Amino acid sequence: MKTLYIIGNGFDLHFGLKTKTDHFIEYLKNQPVYNEADNAFNVFYSYGVNWYEYEQSLNNIDLDEIEFQNEIQPDYLSDRESDRDGGILNMQMYVDSLSKTIRAALEQMVISANNDTLALSKGFRTPRLFEVGDAILTFNYTSTIEILFEVPALVPICHIHGCYDQGTPLVFGYRSNQNSYGKSWSEMDEDHGDYYVAQQREAVYDFYSSWEKMLEIDKLESFLSMCGKIDRVVVLGHSMSPVDYEYMERVDARINPRIWEISFYSESDIQRIKSQRYSFQQKMIFDKMDTLLNRLSRLP
């Protein structure tokens, strides 16, 4: 039976890798922020980001507070232009620093997870899970699949959100802009606005908008076009949450598998996934990760 495997973070966690939100936070605590005495985690927390929803938590960031705390008023009495446009540069450096801390923490977490996987592989009996005709769609940044499993050369692998070891950009961020913060003031305020202050506000807005995670639909379609006839989809460690709803619907519409076998951690996961009202819900079969892996794998 030809299978499309969809891999999520729960797959890495199943093998004991430290890729939870709590682990990301620990790496964030080690990141300094420009013009701040505190670490990046505490700085983001002061702006309303608790990372409870992981990257989606960036949608809750208080951009007005960032602007208020870091805005520098221009000095029009000075003969130096830097006393007027220096605030723009300062704000750009500040928000760029915030972005760098996120990327650095994410990359360090992935590097550590990959190193742990390499250590694990030394005593790991490699099961035969993937066969020619299968395909792998992973939402993970790690190389767990490539390190722990023997994947036939003809089995396509798509890291839809990037892969650190492959040098592709790691796609990370919130799904849709739900922040009321605007790039510029209202028309009435703009009449009495200040260019130098307005540019600082724009820098804050650009920082926020840069973290909007766009759907990689073209990448998905290109990958699916390489897959042959697929009989079933096996989901290992993916939450199938609303943020990836369109991906899953595209997969089902494109390859039309007979069944979806989905791993779950707790009974509440089943109800949560069913509540998403996927169009292919009648195809779903749920099982524990260990049960699925044991049934699908064969040791050499």
C-alpha positions as CSV (number, residue, x, y, z in Angstrom):
1,M,0.0,0.0,0.0
2,K,1.6,3.3,-1.1
3,T,1.7,5.8,1.7
4,L,2.1,9.5,2.2
5,Y,3.6,10.1,5.6
6,I,2.9,13.5,7.2
7,I,5.3,14.2,10.0
8,G,4.8,16.7,12.8
9,N,6.7,17.8,16.0
10,G,5.1,15.0,18.0
11,F,7.2,12.6,15.9
12,D,10.4,14.3,17.2
13,L,9.1,14.3,20.7
14,H,8.3,10.6,20.5
15,F,12.0,10.0,20.1
16,G,12.8,12.2,23.1
17,L,14.0,15.3,21.2
18,K,13.8,18.6,23.0
19,T,11.6,20.5,20.6
20,K,8.7,21.6,22.8
21,T,7.8,25.3,23.4
22,D,9.5,25.1,26.8
23,H,12.8,24.1,25.1
24,F,12.5,27.0,22.6
25,I,11.9,29.4,25.5
26,E,15.1,28.2,27.3
27,Y,17.1,29.1,24.2
28,L,15.3,32.4,24.0
29,K,16.4,33.2,27.5
30,N,20.0,33.0,26.3
31,Q,19.5,35.7,23.7
32,P,20.4,39.3,24.3
33,V,18.3,42.1,22.9
34,Y,19.7,45.4,21.6
35,N,19.4,48.2,24.2
36,E,17.9,45.9,26.8
37,A,19.4,44.6,30.0
38,D,17.0,41.6,30.1
39,N,17.0,38.5,28.0
40,A,14.8,38.0,24.9
41,F,12.2,35.8,26.7
42,N,11.5,38.5,29.3
43,V,11.5,41.2,26.8
44,F,8.9,39.4,24.6
45,Y,6.9,38.6,27.8
46,S,6.8,42.3,28.7
47,Y,5.2,42.9,25.3
48,G,2.5,40.2,25.9
49,V,4.1,37.2,24.2
50,N,4.0,34.2,26.5
51,W,4.7,31.6,23.7
52,Y,1.8,29.5,25.1
53,E,0.7,29.0,21.5
54,Y,4.3,28.8,20.3
55,E,4.8,30.9,17.1
56,Q,1.1,31.8,16.9
57,S,1.7,33.8,20.2
58,L,3.5,36.5,18.1
59,N,0.0,37.6,17.1
60,N,-0.5,38.8,20.7
61,I,2.5,41.1,20.7
62,D,1.8,44.7,22.0
63,L,3.2,46.7,19.1
64,D,2.0,50.0,20.6
65,E,4.1,49.2,23.7
66,I,7.2,48.5,21.6
67,E,6.7,51.9,19.9
68,F,6.1,53.7,23.2
69,Q,9.1,52.2,25.0
70,N,11.6,52.8,22.1
71,E,10.4,55.8,20.2
72,I,12.9,58.7,20.1
73,Q,11.5,62.2,19.3
74,P,13.5,64.2,16.7
75,D,15.5,67.2,17.8
76,Y,14.6,70.0,15.2
77,L,16.8,72.5,17.0
78,S,20.0,70.5,16.3
79,D,22.2,71.2,13.3
80,R,22.8,67.4,12.9
81,E,20.4,65.3,10.8
82,S,21.3,62.3,13.0
83,D,19.5,64.0,15.9
84,R,16.4,63.7,13.8
85,D,16.7,60.4,11.9
86,G,18.7,58.6,14.6
87,G,15.4,57.5,16.1
88,I,14.6,55.6,12.9
89,L,17.9,53.8,12.9
90,N,17.5,53.0,16.6
91,M,14.0,51.5,16.2
92,Q,15.1,49.5,13.2
93,M,18.1,48.1,15.1
94,Y,15.8,47.2,18.0
95,V,13.1,45.3,16.1
96,D,15.8,43.6,14.0
97,S,17.4,42.4,17.2
98,L,14.0,41.0,18.3
99,S,13.8,39.1,15.1
100,K,17.4,37.8,15.4
101,T,16.7,36.4,18.8
102,I,13.8,34.3,17.5
103,R,15.8,32.9,14.6
104,A,18.8,32.2,16.8
105,A,16.8,30.4,19.5
106,L,15.0,28.4,16.8
107,E,18.2,27.4,15.0
108,Q,20.0,26.5,18.3
109,M,17.1,24.3,19.3
110,V,17.1,22.5,15.9
111,I,20.9,22.0,16.0
112,S,20.7,20.5,19.5
113,A,17.9,18.2,18.4
114,N,19.8,17.0,15.4
115,N,22.9,16.4,17.6
116,D,20.7,14.4,20.0
117,T,19.3,12.4,17.0
118,L,22.9,11.6,15.8
119,A,23.7,10.3,19.3
120,L,20.5,8.3,19.4
121,S,21.2,6.7,16.0
122,K,24.4,5.0,17.3
123,G,22.3,2.5,19.3
124,F,19.2,2.6,17.1
125,R,18.0,-0.4,15.2
126,T,16.8,1.1,12.0
127,P,13.3,-0.1,11.1
128,R,12.1,-0.3,7.5
129,L,9.3,2.2,7.5
130,F,9.5,3.7,4.0
131,E,9.4,1.9,0.7
132,V,9.6,2.9,-2.9
133,G,6.3,4.5,-3.9
134,D,5.9,6.2,-0.6
135,A,6.4,10.0,0.0
136,I,7.2,12.1,3.1
137,L,5.8,15.5,4.0
138,T,7.3,16.8,7.1
139,F,6.6,20.0,9.0
140,N,9.7,19.7,11.1
141,Y,12.9,21.6,10.8
142,T,15.0,18.7,12.0
143,S,16.6,15.8,10.1
144,T,15.1,13.0,12.3
145,I,13.7,11.1,9.3
146,E,17.0,11.3,7.4
147,I,19.2,10.3,10.4
148,L,17.2,7.5,12.1
149,F,15.5,5.9,9.1
150,E,16.7,4.4,5.8
151,V,14.8,6.3,3.2
152,P,15.0,4.9,-0.4
153,A,16.4,7.4,-2.9
154,L,13.2,7.3,-4.9
155,V,11.1,8.4,-1.9
156,P,10.6,12.2,-2.1
157,I,10.9,14.2,1.1
158,C,9.4,17.7,1.5
159,H,10.3,19.8,4.5
160,I,7.4,22.2,3.9
161,H,8.7,24.7,6.4
162,G,12.4,24.3,5.7
163,C,15.2,22.2,7.0
164,Y,18.2,23.5,8.9
165,D,20.6,20.8,7.6
166,Q,19.6,21.5,4.1
167,G,20.2,25.3,4.5
168,T,16.6,26.2,3.5
169,P,14.9,29.1,5.4
170,L,12.9,28.0,8.5
171,V,9.4,29.2,8.1
172,F,8.2,30.4,11.5
173,G,5.4,32.8,12.6
174,Y,1.8,33.5,13.1
175,R,-0.8,32.5,10.4
176,S,-2.8,35.6,9.9
177,N,-2.5,39.3,10.9
178,Q,-5.0,39.8,13.8
179,N,-3.2,42.9,15.3
180,S,-5.0,46.2,15.2
181,Y,-1.7,48.1,15.0
182,G,-1.5,50.0,11.7
183,K,1.5,50.9,9.5
184,S,0.5,54.5,9.7
185,W,-1.8,56.7,11.7
186,S,-5.4,57.5,10.8
187,E,-5.9,60.2,8.1
188,M,-6.7,62.8,10.8
189,D,-3.5,62.0,12.8
190,E,-1.4,62.0,9.6
191,D,-2.2,65.7,9.0
192,H,-0.4,66.5,12.3
193,G,2.1,63.7,12.1
194,D,5.9,63.7,12.1
195,Y,7.9,62.0,9.4
196,Y,10.7,60.8,11.7
197,V,8.3,59.4,14.3
198,A,6.1,57.9,11.5
199,Q,9.2,56.0,10.1
200,Q,9.8,54.5,13.6
201,R,6.2,53.3,13.6
202,E,6.6,51.8,10.2
203,A,9.7,49.9,11.4
204,V,7.6,48.3,14.2
205,Y,4.9,47.3,11.7
206,D,7.3,45.9,9.3
207,F,8.9,43.8,12.1
208,Y,5.5,42.3,12.9
209,S,4.4,41.7,9.3
210,S,7.7,39.9,8.6
211,W,6.6,37.1,10.9
212,E,3.4,36.3,9.1
213,K,3.7,32.7,8.0
214,M,2.5,32.4,4.5
215,L,1.1,29.0,3.3
216,E,3.6,27.2,1.0
217,I,0.9,26.0,-1.4
218,D,3.0,26.1,-4.5
219,K,5.7,24.1,-2.7
220,L,3.1,21.6,-1.6
221,E,1.6,21.2,-5.1
222,S,5.0,20.7,-6.6
223,F,5.8,18.0,-4.1
224,L,2.5,16.2,-4.6
225,S,3.0,16.2,-8.3
226,M,6.0,14.1,-7.8
227,C,4.1,11.5,-5.8
228,G,2.6,8.5,-7.6
229,K,-0.6,6.8,-6.7
230,I,-1.1,7.1,-3.0
231,D,-3.5,4.7,-1.2
232,R,-3.3,6.1,2.3
233,V,-2.0,9.0,4.4
234,V,-0.3,8.2,7.7
235,V,0.0,11.2,10.1
236,L,2.7,10.8,12.8
237,G,2.9,13.4,15.5
238,H,1.1,16.2,13.7
239,S,-1.7,18.1,15.5
240,M,-3.7,18.8,12.4
241,S,-4.7,22.2,14.0
242,P,-6.5,25.0,12.1
243,V,-3.2,26.7,11.1
244,D,-2.5,23.7,8.8
245,Y,-6.1,23.0,7.8
246,E,-5.6,24.1,4.2
247,Y,-2.5,21.9,3.7
248,M,-4.4,18.8,4.8
249,E,-7.4,19.6,2.6
250,R,-5.1,20.2,-0.4
251,V,-3.4,16.8,0.2
252,D,-6.7,15.0,0.3
253,A,-8.1,16.7,-2.7
254,R,-4.9,16.2,-4.7
255,I,-4.2,12.5,-4.0
256,N,-7.6,11.2,-2.8
257,P,-6.3,8.5,-0.4
258,R,-8.7,5.8,0.8
259,I,-7.8,6.2,4.4
260,W,-6.1,8.7,6.8
261,E,-4.4,6.9,9.7
262,I,-3.6,9.5,12.4
263,S,-1.6,9.1,15.6
264,F,-2.9,10.7,18.8
265,Y,-1.4,11.3,22.2
266,S,-4.6,11.6,24.3
267,E,-8.3,11.0,23.7
268,S,-8.8,14.8,23.6
269,D,-6.7,14.9,20.5
270,I,-9.2,12.9,18.6
271,Q,-12.1,15.1,19.6
272,R,-10.0,18.2,18.8
273,I,-9.2,17.0,15.3
274,K,-12.8,15.9,14.6
275,S,-13.9,19.4,15.7
276,Q,-11.9,20.9,12.7
277,R,-14.6,19.3,10.4
278,Y,-12.2,18.1,7.7
279,S,-14.0,17.1,4.5
280,F,-12.3,13.7,4.7
281,Q,-13.3,13.0,8.3
282,Q,-15.1,9.8,7.4
283,K,-11.7,8.4,6.2
284,M,-10.0,8.9,9.5
285,I,-8.7,6.1,11.7
286,F,-6.9,7.0,15.0
287,D,-4.2,5.0,16.8
288,K,-1.3,5.5,19.2
289,M,2.1,6.4,17.8
290,D,3.8,3.3,19.0
291,T,1.0,1.1,17.6
292,L,1.2,2.7,14.2
293,L,5.0,2.6,14.1
294,N,5.1,-1.1,15.2
295,R,2.5,-2.1,12.6
296,L,4.1,-0.2,9.8
297,S,7.7,-0.9,10.5
298,R,9.8,-4.0,9.9
299,L,13.2,-4.5,11.5
300,P,15.9,-5.9,9.2
